[in-house]
Amino acid sequence: MPRFLCDRCRCPLTTSVTKIKVPSPVPPSETPDIRTRPPRMPRGTYAPNFRLREFTIDIPGFVVHPDDVVGTELHSGWDRLSACCQGPSGTNGPNVVCGNCGAEVATKQADCFTQDQVVLEPTAVCLSYADD
């Protein structure tokens, strides 16, 4: 199965993932009194999300489950980690970097008004089918 790698240094950024159609966002009305919505993606999957709807805070890229992300660190810039409640909103640009080379590779969203997801930057990652 494929996995995403950092385009700069080729270090793994995800566990093995299978492509699916991007699920609809989880509306806040379905999770009242919860500060972080459930993950948008099932474990072990990814979905390209480039056809964004108007009035959405979705980020274009490859959406993955937060627990499928490996070999990364949160950005060191405090402005990239802005949030309201539990986690980063992802509204100030990529906030996840490759743990090996420091390249900005993704945006983590886990705030009360965003989806619980990680969106990989299409220009910073590559999909590998090799078992190396």
C-alpha positions in Angstrom: 0.0 0.0 0.0 1.2 3.5 -0.7 2.4 6.1 1.9 3.3 9.7 1.7 6.9 10.9 1.8 8.5 14.3 2.3 9.3 15.5 -1.2 12.6 17.1 -0.1 14.2 14.2 1.9 11.9 11.2 1.1 11.3 10.4 4.8 7.9 8.8 5.5 5.1 11.2 6.6 2.3 8.7 6.9 1.7 5.0 7.6 0.3 3.0 4.7 -2.9 4.6 3.3 -5.6 3.7 0.8 -7.3 6.3 -1.3 -11.0 7.0 -0.8 -13.5 9.7 -1.7 -13.2 12.6 0.8 -16.0 12.4 3.4 -18.2 15.3 4.0 -17.2 17.6 6.9 -18.7 16.7 10.3 -21.0 19.6 11.1 -20.7 21.1 14.6 -24.4 20.6 15.1 -23.8 16.8 15.1 -21.3 17.1 18.0 -22.7 19.6 20.5 -20.7 20.2 23.6 -17.6 18.7 22.1 -14.6 20.9 21.5 -12.9 18.7 18.9 -15.0 17.0 16.3 -14.2 13.3 15.5 -11.6 12.7 12.8 -12.9 13.3 9.3 -11.0 10.4 7.8 -11.0 6.7 8.8 -7.6 5.3 9.9 -5.5 4.1 7.1 -7.1 6.2 4.4 -6.4 9.4 2.4 -8.5 11.5 0.1 -7.5 14.2 -2.4 -9.5 17.4 -1.6 -9.0 20.0 -4.2 -12.6 20.9 -5.1 -13.4 23.1 -2.2 -16.8 24.5 -1.6 -17.4 28.2 -1.1 -17.6 29.4 2.6 -15.6 26.5 3.9 -12.4 26.4 5.9 -11.1 23.3 4.2 -7.5 23.4 2.9 -6.6 22.0 -0.5 -4.4 18.9 -0.4 -4.4 15.3 0.7 -6.6 14.7 3.8 -5.4 12.0 6.3 -6.4 10.8 9.8 -4.2 12.5 12.4 -3.0 9.2 13.8 -1.7 8.1 10.4 0.9 10.9 10.4 4.4 9.9 11.4 7.9 11.5 11.3 6.6 15.1 11.8 6.7 17.9 14.3 4.5 20.9 14.9 5.8 24.1 13.5 8.0 26.2 15.8 6.2 29.5 14.9 3.6 30.4 17.5 1.5 32.2 14.8 1.1 28.9 12.9 -0.4 27.2 15.9 -3.2 29.6 16.6 -6.3 28.1 18.1 -9.5 28.7 19.9 -10.0 25.6 22.0 -8.3 22.2 21.9 -5.9 22.2 19.0 -4.6 24.3 16.0 -7.0 25.8 13.6 -4.7 25.6 10.6 -5.9 29.0 9.3 -2.4 30.6 9.3 -0.6 28.3 6.9 1.2 24.9 7.2 1.8 24.1 10.9 3.4 20.6 10.5 7.0 20.1 9.4 9.1 17.1 8.4 10.9 15.8 11.5 14.0 15.0 9.4 14.5 18.1 7.2 12.1 20.7 8.6 10.2 21.3 5.4 6.6 22.5 5.8 4.6 19.5 4.8 1.1 19.7 6.2 -1.6 21.6 8.1 -3.2 20.1 11.2 -6.7 21.2 12.1 -8.2 20.1 15.4 -9.9 23.2 16.8 -13.6 23.6 17.8 -14.6 25.2 14.5 -12.4 23.1 12.1 -12.3 19.4 11.1 -10.0 17.0 13.0 -7.7 16.2 10.2 -4.2 16.7 8.7 -4.0 18.0 5.2 -0.7 17.2 3.4 0.6 20.0 1.1 0.5 18.7 -2.5 3.8 20.4 -3.4 5.7 19.2 -0.4 4.8 15.5 -0.4 4.9 12.5 -2.8 3.1 9.3 -2.8 5.3 6.2 -2.8 4.3 2.7 -3.6 7.7 1.2 -2.7 8.1 -1.0 0.3 11.5 0.4 1.3 
